[in-house]
Amino acid sequence: MKKILLAAAALILLAGCTQKSEMDKYIDTLMGKMTLEQKIGQLNLHSAGGFISALKVTEEDANVKLLREGGLGGVYGGSNVEYHRQLQAIALESGAGIPLIFGLDVIHGHETVFPIPLALSTSWDPALVERATRVAAKEASATGVNWVFSPMVDIARDPRWGRIAEGAGEDPYLGGEMAKAYVHGYQGYDDNFDKDEVLACVKHYALYGAAEAGRDYNTVNLSRQEILNGYMRPYQQAAFAGAGSYMSSFNEFEGIPATMNTYLMDDLLRKAWGFKGFIVSDATAVMEEIAHGIGDLQEVSARSLKAGLDMDMNSDGFVGTLKKSLDEGKVSVKDIDRACRRILEAKYKLGLFEDPYRYLDPERADKEVYTAENKAIAREVARDCQVLLKNDGVLPLRKDARIAVVGPLADNHSAMAGCWAMSKHTSETVTILEGIRDAAQKVTYAKGSNLFLDKAMEETVLYGLMRTFRPDMPIPPVHTQSNAILIAEAVAKARQADVVVACVGETENMNGEGASRSDISIPDAQVELLKALKATGKPIVLVLTTGRPLTLNWEDANMDAILCTWSEGSEAGHAIADVLFGDANPSGKLTTTFPVSVGQLPLYYNHKNTGRPHPDYAPYRKFTSCYMDVINGPLYPFGYGLSYTTFDYSDVTLSANEMTAGGKVTASVTVTNTGSRDGKETVQLYIHDVYSTSTRPVKELRGFQKIELKAGESRKVDFELTAEDLKYYDHELQYVCEPGDYEIMIGPNSRDTKEPVILTVK
């Protein structure tokens, strides 16, 4: 009996000792040979020489000097194979001979540019997003990049924030589905990276999209319950999908900057969600903690490392102060080793120790980048990323009609590419004018207006970035013609046309990073153009280029059609023409609420009720929660989008009216294409917990399916619901499905759902 017990105890001990992997053994051996300085060097990331991504711009000779000293773990901002090969050779000859990792902001495509991420999300098609991201990964890896600073998964409820253009909108469930698609598109589905797969970097961790007043880099003030229910799911789903790295955000949370926030980086990301990769700071985020009032560079660097940050981007805080902090007992060797190991593990998984040049093949760059095939995919994707907001029968256009194309964004290549498009081929981007001319026979053009009436504002928008870093650099002239002259030319062209296509909105510089706007209407000079065109009596199609929701009340009342095309990328003009002329049926649906007034912001569909609720579209009534001068509801709700056909929804049915905590129920609706054209429809399921221990939103998205129906075709759409779909984080931060009644709603958008049915959870 004693021998049996001893044998059992031995088996238990063996079971508790997991055998080290080949990766662990390799890194153990490598780190055993590294000096302290070399380990700290792996935690340092610099931008390529002259690359502008922060207030601090690195000189190339400084990079080379630091690299020769073993003081760099990676470089970002370059996409030139030969340049990367030169740096890699220096790295292998220096210090411990560890290869560099090369990063880049590949936000919506690389050389072949796809629609901006907000536009991609309006496809409501994760498979489509994964397809676009797969192309981006192939192109990036072919130009020497093996680490991309994407996806941005920040939930944003305030379109004054310019970086809303870079995410998937306001809903955490949809955002989570899109986050997984990005990660799988970049990395594949396992840790075995092929040479055309790259390491994803999920950003900005965390809550950057909740910056107060929509002002970039601003404070975030939210409760833990609110963030877990309303913001964190996309970050979590990216971790579950296997994302290899995360980027900390600029903002603070609970009084602690995110870049040194233990709750965010360690308690949630690593311990609760099981993330095993590494965390890099955003550019100069470590040194910016000084301005938050936390301490000097040594103090903030030590606290950031202790909290879970592994790599310092552009601050030189780790490489410059950690050795001193170690001597003073502010950090430990274990802290440094832990961070170093995470960086080395990423390089191992990318195959860089086996072949440091596996991503640096010049022949791949010649054969696989900006190909005709990739551009064709970009056009296909862009067709599904346009939202028809209004159509009084003027669309689709006839190809034999006399068409006047007017507006400052009609023939603007860079506006089509959008913010964070870093392609060398931007000047080749197909403009709206070019796309329409390729499709139709009788097309005239006039610029129509300046961007703004204020010349100084136009200069700031177009050249503000250059002025920040090179204040003495001469800039091209703006307002070379008055707005009145430009409008007169456009009106003359409009009078000779059957229909006017007015191309207005935002340039690429008016959204994205550092581009917050307090007024999110179409700029004044362009509105003057629209009003002059309206006076001609000609039908007007407004083609809206934008990176955010705008206030469009006058436009909605006065334009005959409004097509929101965002910034569509390399094949923008062709994809937009495909929709305008009916070769493709618009199927995009909004993932952000379009407000009636900027004074409503932040405005989002999944808000909570008050003790004195007021219907969204009811007029003012005293002593209820409403405005005196504007309705509560949006102009266009979350999930909204029209088609050239129409869809009818049956009443919602449940396979059972009750469900146990371990059971499942199917919610169903029959959708019929009642129009004369084939089309795609995104069927959306929402829930509402009628009574709960903590207050819950009026509606929450919990499922969606994009279906394609031929004219006259009907299809039953089923959604399987389990307790997991009904869970939320309660006041004690427990993830629970509480017993009680739940309203189940299905419809074409968050506003126009069918009458709810009640599901009772026992």
C-alpha positions in Angstrom: 0.0 0.0 0.0 2.9 2.3 0.9 4.5 1.7 -2.6 1.2 2.5 -4.3 0.9 5.8 -2.4 4.5 6.8 -3.3 3.9 5.9 -6.9 0.7 8.0 -7.0 2.6 11.0 -5.4 5.3 10.7 -8.0 2.8 10.8 -10.8 1.2 13.9 -9.3 4.5 15.7 -9.1 5.3 14.8 -12.7 1.9 16.1 -13.8 2.6 19.4 -12.1 6.0 19.8 -13.9 5.3 20.7 -17.5 8.0 19.9 -19.9 9.8 22.9 -21.3 9.1 23.7 -25.0 11.8 24.0 -27.6 11.1 27.8 -27.5 11.6 28.0 -23.8 14.8 26.0 -23.9 16.2 28.1 -26.7 15.4 31.4 -24.9 16.7 30.1 -21.6 20.0 29.4 -23.3 20.0 32.7 -25.1 19.2 34.8 -22.0 21.8 33.0 -20.1 24.4 34.5 -22.4 23.0 38.0 -22.5 24.2 40.9 -20.4 21.9 43.1 -18.4 22.4 45.9 -20.9 21.5 43.6 -23.8 18.3 42.5 -22.1 17.3 46.1 -21.5 18.1 46.9 -25.1 15.5 44.4 -26.3 12.9 46.5 -24.5 13.7 49.6 -26.6 11.9 50.5 -29.8 12.8 53.4 -32.1 11.2 54.8 -35.2 13.2 54.7 -38.4 15.3 57.7 -39.1 13.2 60.7 -40.0 9.9 58.8 -39.6 7.2 61.1 -38.0 4.9 59.4 -35.6 5.4 61.4 -32.4 6.8 64.6 -31.1 10.2 62.9 -31.0 11.8 62.1 -34.4 14.8 59.8 -34.4 17.9 60.6 -36.5 19.2 57.6 -38.4 22.8 57.8 -37.1 21.4 57.7 -33.6 19.6 54.5 -34.4 22.7 52.9 -35.9 24.9 53.9 -32.9 22.4 52.5 -30.4 21.9 49.3 -32.5 25.7 48.7 -32.5 25.6 48.9 -28.7 22.9 46.4 -28.5 20.4 49.0 -27.4 17.5 48.3 -29.8 15.0 45.5 -29.9 13.1 46.8 -32.9 12.6 49.5 -35.4 9.3 50.8 -36.9 8.3 53.1 -39.6 10.2 51.7 -42.6 8.9 49.4 -45.4 12.0 49.1 -47.5 13.6 45.6 -47.7 17.1 46.8 -48.4 17.0 49.3 -45.5 15.7 46.6 -43.2 18.4 44.2 -44.4 21.1 46.7 -43.5 19.7 47.2 -40.0 19.3 43.5 -39.5 22.9 42.8 -40.5 24.1 45.4 -37.9 21.9 43.8 -35.2 23.3 40.3 -35.9 26.8 41.6 -35.7 26.2 43.5 -32.4 25.6 42.7 -28.8 24.0 39.3 -28.4 23.4 39.0 -32.1 19.6 39.1 -31.7 17.5 40.0 -34.8 15.3 43.1 -34.9 11.6 43.1 -35.2 10.3 45.6 -37.8 7.0 47.3 -37.2 4.7 49.6 -39.2 1.3 51.3 -39.0 -0.5 49.1 -41.4 -4.0 50.3 -40.6 -6.2 49.6 -43.6 -3.9 47.9 -46.2 -0.3 48.5 -47.0 0.6 49.5 -50.6 -2.8 48.4 -51.8 -5.1 50.6 -49.6 -8.5 49.3 -48.4 -11.4 51.3 -46.9 -10.6 52.9 -43.5 -11.4 50.6 -40.6 -14.7 52.4 -39.7 -15.8 51.8 -43.3 -14.7 48.2 -43.2 -16.9 47.7 -40.1 -19.9 49.0 -42.0 -19.7 45.9 -44.1 -20.8 43.9 -41.0 -18.8 41.1 -42.6 -15.9 39.7 -40.5 -14.9 37.4 -43.3 -14.6 40.4 -45.7 -12.4 42.2 -43.1 -10.2 39.1 -42.7 -9.8 38.9 -46.4 -8.7 42.5 -46.6 -6.3 42.1 -43.7 -4.8 39.0 -45.3 -3.8 41.0 -48.3 -2.3 43.7 -46.0 -0.3 41.1 -44.2 1.1 39.6 -47.4 2.1 43.0 -48.7 3.6 44.2 -45.4 5.6 41.0 -45.0 6.9 41.3 -48.5 8.3 44.7 -47.8 10.2 43.6 -44.7 7.5 44.4 -42.0 6.7 41.5 -39.6 4.8 43.5 -37.0 1.8 45.7 -37.7 0.3 48.3 -35.3 -3.3 47.1 -36.0 -6.1 46.5 -35.2 -7.4 49.5 -33.4 -10.3 48.2 -31.4 -11.2 51.2 -29.3 -15.0 51.6 -28.8 -15.9 55.3 -29.6 -19.2 57.0 -28.8 -18.1 60.5 -29.6 -17.4 61.3 -33.3 -15.6 64.5 -32.3 -12.7 62.2 -31.7 -10.8 61.9 -35.0 -9.6 58.4 -34.4 -13.1 57.0 -34.6 -12.1 56.5 -38.2 -9.6 53.8 -37.2 -12.0 51.5 -35.3 -15.2 49.5 -35.7 -17.6 52.0 -34.1 -19.6 52.1 -30.9 -20.7 48.6 -30.2 -18.6 46.1 -28.1 -20.1 43.0 -29.6 -19.6 44.0 -33.2 -16.2 45.4 -32.3 -15.2 42.0 -30.8 -16.2 40.1 -34.0 -14.1 42.6 -36.1 -11.2 42.3 -33.7 -11.0 38.6 -34.2 -11.2 39.0 -38.0 -8.2 41.4 -38.0 -6.1 39.1 -35.8 -6.8 36.1 -37.9 -6.1 38.0 -41.1 -2.7 39.2 -39.9 -1.6 36.1 -37.9 -3.5 33.2 -39.1 -5.0 30.8 -36.6 -2.0 29.5 -34.7 1.5 30.5 -33.4 3.3 29.0 -36.4 3.8 32.1 -38.5 4.2 31.6 -42.3 6.5 34.2 -44.0 3.4 36.0 -45.3 1.9 36.3 -41.8 2.7 39.2 -39.4 2.4 39.9 -35.7 -0.8 41.9 -34.8 -0.6 44.7 -32.3 -4.0 45.4 -30.7 -4.5 49.1 -29.7 -4.9 51.2 -27.9 -5.0 49.4 -24.6 -7.2 50.6 -23.1 -10.3 52.9 -23.4 -8.6 55.5 -25.7 -11.9 55.9 -27.6 -13.6 57.2 -24.4 -11.5 60.4 -24.3 -13.5 63.2 -22.7 -15.1 65.7 -25.1 -13.7 63.7 -28.0 -10.4 65.5 -27.6 -7.4 63.3 -28.5 -5.1 62.1 -25.7 -7.6 63.3 -23.1 -8.6 61.8 -19.8 -11.0 58.9 -19.5 -13.4 58.8 -16.6 -15.4 55.5 -16.4 -16.3 52.9 -13.8 -15.0 49.3 -14.0 -18.5 48.0 -14.5 -19.0 50.4 -17.4 -15.8 49.5 -19.1 -16.3 45.7 -18.7 -19.8 45.9 -20.2 -19.4 48.7 -22.8 -15.7 48.8 -23.9 -13.5 45.9 -23.1 -14.9 43.1 -25.2 -13.0 43.8 -28.4 -9.6 43.8 -26.5 -10.7 40.6 -24.9 -11.8 38.9 -28.1 -8.5 39.8 -29.8 -6.6 38.2 -26.9 -8.8 35.0 -27.2 -8.0 35.1 -31.0 -4.3 34.8 -30.2 -3.1 38.4 -30.8 0.7 38.5 -30.3 1.1 42.0 -28.9 -0.8 45.0 -27.5 -0.1 48.7 -27.5 -0.8 50.7 -24.4 -2.8 53.9 -24.8 -2.0 57.5 -23.9 -5.0 58.1 -21.6 -5.3 57.5 -17.9 -7.8 55.3 -16.2 -8.8 55.5 -12.5 -6.0 58.1 -12.1 -3.3 55.9 -13.4 -1.9 56.3 -17.0 -2.7 53.2 -19.0 1.0 52.6 -19.8 1.6 51.9 -16.1 -1.9 50.6 -15.1 -1.5 47.2 -13.4 -5.3 46.6 -13.4 -5.5 46.9 -17.2 -2.2 45.2 -18.2 -1.8 42.5 -15.6 -5.1 41.8 -13.8 -7.3 41.9 -16.9 -5.2 41.3 -20.0 -2.8 38.7 -18.6 -4.5 37.0 -15.6 -8.2 37.2 -16.6 -7.8 36.7 -20.4 -4.7 34.7 -20.5 -2.7 36.9 -22.9 0.9 35.6 -23.3 2.4 38.1 -25.7 4.1 41.4 -25.1 2.9 45.0 -24.5 4.5 48.0 -26.2 3.8 51.6 -25.4 2.4 54.0 -27.9 5.0 56.5 -29.2 6.6 58.5 -26.3 3.8 57.3 -24.0 6.3 56.5 -21.2 7.9 59.9 -21.2 4.4 61.5 -21.5 3.5 60.0 -18.1 5.7 62.8 -16.7 3.2 65.4 -17.8 0.5 63.4 -16.1 2.3 64.3 -12.8 3.4 60.8 -11.9 7.2 61.3 -11.7 10.4 61.9 -13.6 11.5 59.6 -16.5 13.2 57.1 -14.2 10.1 56.8 -11.9 7.6 56.4 -14.7 9.8 53.9 -16.5 10.2 51.8 -13.4 6.4 51.9 -12.7 5.5 51.0 -16.3 7.8 48.0 -16.3 6.5 46.8 -12.9 2.9 47.2 -14.2 3.5 44.9 -17.2 4.8 47.1 -20.0 7.5 45.2 -22.0 8.7 47.6 -24.7 9.2 51.4 -24.6 8.5 53.2 -27.9 10.6 56.3 -28.6 11.0 57.5 -25.0 14.4 55.8 -24.2 13.1 55.5 -20.7 13.8 51.8 -20.3 17.2 51.8 -21.9 18.2 55.1 -20.2 17.0 54.5 -16.6 16.3 50.8 -15.8 19.8 49.9 -14.8 19.8 52.8 -12.3 16.4 51.7 -11.0 17.7 48.2 -10.6 20.6 49.4 -8.5 18.2 51.4 -6.4 15.8 48.5 -5.9 12.9 50.1 -7.9 12.8 47.2 -10.3 14.2 43.6 -10.1 16.2 41.4 -12.5 13.0 39.3 -12.6 11.1 42.3 -14.0 13.6 42.9 -16.7 14.0 39.2 -17.6 10.2 38.8 -17.8 9.8 41.6 -20.3 12.9 40.5 -22.3 11.6 37.0 -22.6 8.3 38.2 -24.0 10.0 40.1 -26.8 12.3 37.1 -27.6 9.3 34.8 -27.7 7.6 36.9 -30.3 10.8 36.9 -32.4 11.0 33.1 -32.0 7.4 32.6 -33.1 8.1 34.8 -36.2 10.9 32.5 -37.1 13.6 35.2 -36.8 16.1 33.1 -34.9 15.9 30.4 -37.5 16.1 32.9 -40.4 16.6 36.6 -39.5 16.0 37.5 -43.2 12.8 35.4 -43.8 10.8 38.7 -44.2 13.5 40.4 -46.2 13.3 38.8 -49.7 13.5 41.5 -52.4 11.8 39.2 -55.0 8.6 39.1 -52.9 8.3 42.8 -52.9 8.5 42.9 -56.7 5.9 40.1 -57.2 3.4 40.4 -54.3 2.8 44.1 -53.6 0.2 46.4 -55.3 -0.7 43.7 -57.8 -3.7 43.8 -60.1 -5.2 40.9 -58.0 -4.9 42.9 -54.8 -6.4 46.0 -56.3 -9.3 43.9 -57.6 -9.9 42.6 -54.0 -9.8 46.2 -52.7 -12.5 47.1 -55.2 -14.7 44.2 -54.2 -14.3 45.0 -50.5 -15.0 48.7 -51.0 -18.3 48.0 -52.7 -19.7 46.5 -49.5 -18.4 49.4 -47.3 -20.7 52.2 -48.4 -23.9 53.2 -46.6 -26.8 54.6 -48.5 -28.3 57.1 -46.1 -31.1 58.5 -48.3 -32.5 57.9 -51.8 -35.5 59.6 -53.2 -35.4 57.5 -56.4 -32.5 59.3 -58.1 -30.1 56.3 -57.6 -28.9 54.2 -59.3 -27.8 56.6 -62.0 -28.2 55.9 -65.7 -24.8 55.6 -67.5 -26.1 57.6 -70.5 -27.2 60.5 -68.3 -25.5 63.9 -68.4 -23.6 64.0 -65.1 -22.0 67.0 -63.5 -19.4 65.9 -60.9 -18.6 68.7 -58.6 -16.9 69.3 -55.2 -13.4 69.6 -53.7 -13.3 65.9 -53.0 -14.3 64.7 -56.4 -10.8 64.5 -57.8 -8.8 64.2 -54.6 -6.5 61.2 -54.5 -5.4 61.4 -50.9 -8.9 61.9 -49.5 -9.9 58.7 -51.1 -7.0 56.9 -49.5 -7.9 58.3 -46.0 -6.0 58.8 -42.8 -3.1 56.5 -42.0 -2.7 55.5 -45.6 1.1 55.2 -46.1 1.2 53.7 -49.6 3.7 54.9 -52.1 0.9 54.7 -54.7 -1.5 57.3 -53.2 -1.3 59.4 -56.3 -2.7 56.5 -58.2 -5.7 56.1 -56.0 -8.8 56.2 -58.2 -10.9 59.3 -57.5 -14.6 59.6 -57.7 -14.4 61.6 -60.9 -12.1 59.0 -62.5 -14.4 56.2 -61.5 -17.5 57.9 -62.9 -15.7 58.8 -66.1 -14.7 55.2 -66.6 -18.3 54.1 -66.1 -20.4 56.8 -67.9 -20.3 58.6 -71.2 -21.3 62.3 -70.5 -19.4 63.6 -67.5 -18.4 67.2 -66.7 -16.4 68.4 -63.7 -15.9 71.5 -61.6 -14.0 71.8 -58.2 -17.0 73.8 -56.9 -15.6 75.2 -53.7 -12.7 75.4 -51.3 -12.6 73.1 -48.3 -13.3 76.0 -45.8 -14.1 79.7 -46.1 -11.3 80.5 -43.7 -8.0 80.4 -45.5 -6.0 79.9 -42.3 -8.2 76.9 -41.4 -7.6 75.3 -44.8 -3.9 75.7 -44.4 -4.0 74.2 -40.9 -6.0 71.2 -42.1 -3.8 70.5 -45.2 -0.4 71.3 -43.9 -0.6 71.4 -40.1 1.5 68.2 -39.7 4.3 69.6 -41.8 4.3 72.8 -39.9 4.6 71.0 -36.6 7.9 69.5 -37.5 9.2 72.0 -40.1 7.7 75.4 -39.2 9.8 77.2 -41.8 8.9 74.9 -44.7 7.0 76.7 -47.5 3.5 75.4 -48.2 1.5 75.4 -51.4 -1.0 78.2 -51.8 -4.6 77.7 -50.9 -7.7 79.7 -52.0 -6.1 80.6 -55.3 -9.7 81.2 -56.5 -12.6 82.6 -54.4 -15.4 80.4 -53.3 -17.8 82.5 -55.3 -15.9 81.9 -58.6 -15.7 78.1 -57.9 -19.4 77.9 -57.1 -20.3 79.8 -60.2 -18.4 77.3 -62.4 -20.1 74.4 -60.7 -23.6 75.8 -61.0 -23.0 76.4 -64.7 -22.0 72.7 -65.2 -25.0 71.6 -63.1 -27.5 73.6 -65.2 -26.3 71.6 -68.3 -26.6 68.2 -66.6 -29.4 65.8 -65.9 -28.1 65.0 -62.4 -25.4 66.4 -60.1 -23.0 64.3 -58.1 -21.7 66.5 -55.3 -18.5 65.2 -53.6 -18.0 66.8 -50.3 -17.0 66.1 -46.7 -13.6 65.6 -45.0 -10.1 65.2 -46.4 -7.8 62.6 -44.9 -6.3 65.3 -42.6 -9.6 66.1 -41.0 -9.9 62.8 -39.2 -7.5 60.3 -37.6 -4.9 61.0 -34.9 -4.7 64.6 -33.6 -7.8 65.6 -35.6 -10.5 66.3 -33.1 -13.3 68.5 -34.3 -15.8 70.5 -32.1 -18.0 71.1 -35.2 -18.7 67.9 -37.1 -20.8 69.4 -39.9 -19.7 69.6 -43.5 -17.4 72.7 -43.7 -19.0 76.0 -44.5 -17.5 76.5 -48.0 -18.8 73.2 -49.1 -22.3 73.9 -47.7 -22.4 77.1 -49.7 -21.8 74.9 -52.8 -24.6 72.5 -51.9 -27.0 75.4 -51.4 -26.1 76.9 -54.7 -26.6 73.5 -56.4 -29.9 73.1 -54.7 -31.1 76.4 -56.2 -30.6 75.0 -59.7 -33.5 72.5 -59.2 -31.4 69.7 -60.5 -31.4 66.3 -58.6 -28.4 66.0 -56.4 -26.6 63.0 -55.2 -24.3 63.8 -52.2 -21.3 61.5 -52.1 -19.9 61.9 -48.6 -16.2 61.3 -47.9 -15.7 61.2 -44.2 -13.9 59.4 -41.4 -16.6 60.1 -38.8 -20.4 60.6 -38.4 -21.3 64.2 -39.4 -24.3 66.3 -38.6 -26.3 66.3 -41.8 -29.7 67.8 -41.0 -29.9 70.3 -43.9 -28.4 67.8 -46.3 -30.9 65.1 -45.3 -33.7 67.5 -45.9 -32.4 68.9 -49.2 -30.4 66.3 -51.1 -32.1 63.7 -53.2 -29.7 61.0 -52.2 -26.8 60.7 -49.8 -24.2 57.9 -50.2 -21.7 57.7 -47.3 -18.5 56.3 -48.9 -16.0 57.2 -46.1 -12.5 56.9 -47.6 -12.5 53.8 -49.8 -8.9 53.2 -50.6 -7.0 52.4 -53.8 -10.0 51.6 -55.9 -12.4 54.1 -54.3 -13.6 55.7 -57.5 -14.4 52.5 -59.2 -16.1 51.0 -56.2 -18.2 54.1 -55.7 -19.2 54.2 -59.4 -20.2 50.5 -59.1 -22.7 51.5 -56.4 -23.8 54.8 -58.0 -24.7 53.1 -61.3 -26.2 50.0 -59.7 -23.5 47.5 -60.8 -23.3 46.8 -57.0 -26.3 47.1 -54.6 -25.3 49.1 -51.5 -25.4 46.9 -48.4 -23.4 48.8 -45.7 -24.9 49.5 -42.3 -23.8 52.2 -39.9 -21.7 51.1 -36.9 -21.8 54.6 -35.4 -24.8 56.8 -34.6 -25.2 59.9 -36.7 -26.4 62.7 -34.4 -28.9 65.5 -35.2 -26.7 68.0 -33.3 -23.2 68.0 -31.8 -24.8 69.0 -28.6 -26.2 65.5 -28.2 -22.7 63.9 -28.0 -21.8 61.4 -26.9 -24.7 59.7 -28.5 -25.0 55.9 -28.9 -27.8 53.4 -29.3 -27.0 51.2 -26.3 -27.6 53.9 -23.7 -29.3 53.3 -20.4 -32.7 54.6 -19.4 -33.3 57.3 -16.8 -35.9 57.5 -14.1 -37.7 60.0 -16.3 -37.3 58.5 -19.7 -38.3 60.3 -22.9 -38.9 58.7 -26.3 -36.1 59.4 -28.8 -38.3 61.1 -31.4 -40.9 62.8 -29.1 -41.1 66.6 -28.8 -39.9 68.4 -25.7 -41.8 67.7 -22.5 -40.8 69.3 -19.2 -39.6 67.1 -16.3 -38.4 64.3 -18.6 -34.9 63.6 -19.8 -34.8 65.6 -23.0 -33.6 68.7 -24.8 -35.7 71.8 -25.4 -34.3 72.5 -28.8 -33.6 69.1 -30.4 -34.9 65.5 -30.2 -33.1 62.9 -28.2 -32.8 60.5 -31.1 -30.2 60.4 -33.9 -30.6 61.4 -37.5 -29.4 57.9 -38.6 -29.3 55.1 -36.0 -26.7 52.4 -35.3 -27.2 49.6 -37.8 -29.0 51.8 -40.4 -28.4 51.6 -44.1 -30.6 51.5 -47.3 -30.5 49.4 -50.4 -31.8 49.6 -54.0 -34.2 46.9 -53.0 -36.5 46.5 -49.9 -36.7 43.9 -47.2 -39.6 42.8 -45.1 -39.3 41.2 -41.7 -41.8 38.8 -40.1 -42.6 38.8 -36.4 -39.9 37.2 -34.2 -40.5 33.7 -32.9 -38.8 31.6 -30.2 -38.3 27.9 -30.2 -39.3 28.1 -26.5 -40.4 30.9 -24.2 -38.3 29.6 -21.3 -34.7 28.6 -21.0 -32.6 27.1 -18.2 -29.2 28.5 -17.4 -27.6 25.6 -19.2 -30.0 25.5 -22.1 -30.5 27.2 -25.5 -33.3 28.7 -27.5 -33.5 29.7 -31.1 -34.9 33.1 -32.1 -36.1 33.3 -35.7 -37.3 35.8 -38.2 -38.2 35.4 -41.9 -36.7 38.1 -44.2 -38.1 38.7 -47.7 -36.6 40.7 -50.5 -39.7 42.6 -51.6 -38.0 44.6 -54.3 -37.0 44.0 -57.9 -33.2 43.7 -57.3 -31.0 41.1 -55.7 -29.5 42.5 -52.5 -27.7 41.9 -49.2 -29.2 42.5 -45.8 -27.7 42.5 -42.3 -30.2 41.0 -39.9 -29.5 42.2 -36.3 -30.5 40.7 -33.0 -30.8 42.8 -29.8 -31.6 42.0 -26.2 -32.9 43.9 -23.2 -32.8 42.6 -19.7 -36.1 43.8 -18.3 -35.2 43.7 -14.6 -31.7 43.1 -13.3 -29.7 43.8 -10.2 -27.8 46.6 -12.0 -29.2 48.9 -14.7 -28.8 47.7 -18.3 -28.9 49.4 -21.7 -32.2 49.8 -23.6 -30.8 47.5 -26.3 -27.7 45.5 -26.8 -26.5 43.8 -30.0 -26.0 40.1 -29.5 -25.9 38.7 -33.0 -26.0 39.5 -36.7 -26.0 37.7 -40.0 -25.4 39.1 -43.4 -27.5 37.3 -46.0 -28.0 37.7 -49.7 -31.5 37.4 -51.2 -32.6 37.4 -54.8 -35.6 39.6 -55.7 -38.7 38.0 -54.2 -36.8 35.4 -52.2 -37.5 34.7 -48.5 -35.3 33.1 -45.9 -35.6 32.1 -42.3 -32.8 33.5 -40.2 -32.1 31.7 -36.9 -30.1 32.9 -33.9 -29.2 30.4 -31.2 -29.2 32.0 -27.8 -27.6 30.6 -24.6 -26.9 32.1 -21.2 -23.6 33.3 -22.5 -25.4 35.7 -24.9 -27.3 37.2 -21.9 -24.5 37.7 -19.5 -23.1 41.0 -18.2 -20.8 42.2 -15.4 -22.9 43.0 -12.3 -22.1 45.5 -9.6 -19.7 43.1 -8.0 -18.0 42.6 -11.4 -19.2 39.0 -11.7 -20.0 37.9 -15.2 -23.6 36.6 -14.8 -26.8 35.6 -16.5 -29.5 36.6 -14.1 -32.8 34.8 -14.0 -35.8 36.8 -15.3 -37.3 38.1 -18.5 -35.3 39.3 -21.5 -36.8 41.1 -24.6 -35.5 39.6 -27.8 -35.6 42.0 -30.8 -34.6 41.5 -34.4 -34.6 44.0 -37.2 -32.7 45.9 -39.9 -31.2 48.4 -37.5 -31.2 49.3 -33.8 -34.3 51.6 -34.2 -36.6 49.6 -36.4 -36.7 46.2 -34.7 -39.8 44.1 -34.7 -42.0 43.9 -31.6 -40.0 42.2 -28.9 -40.7 38.7 -27.6 -40.0 37.6 -24.1 -37.6 34.9 -23.2 -37.7 33.9 -19.5 -34.5 32.5 -18.0 -35.2 30.2 -15.0 
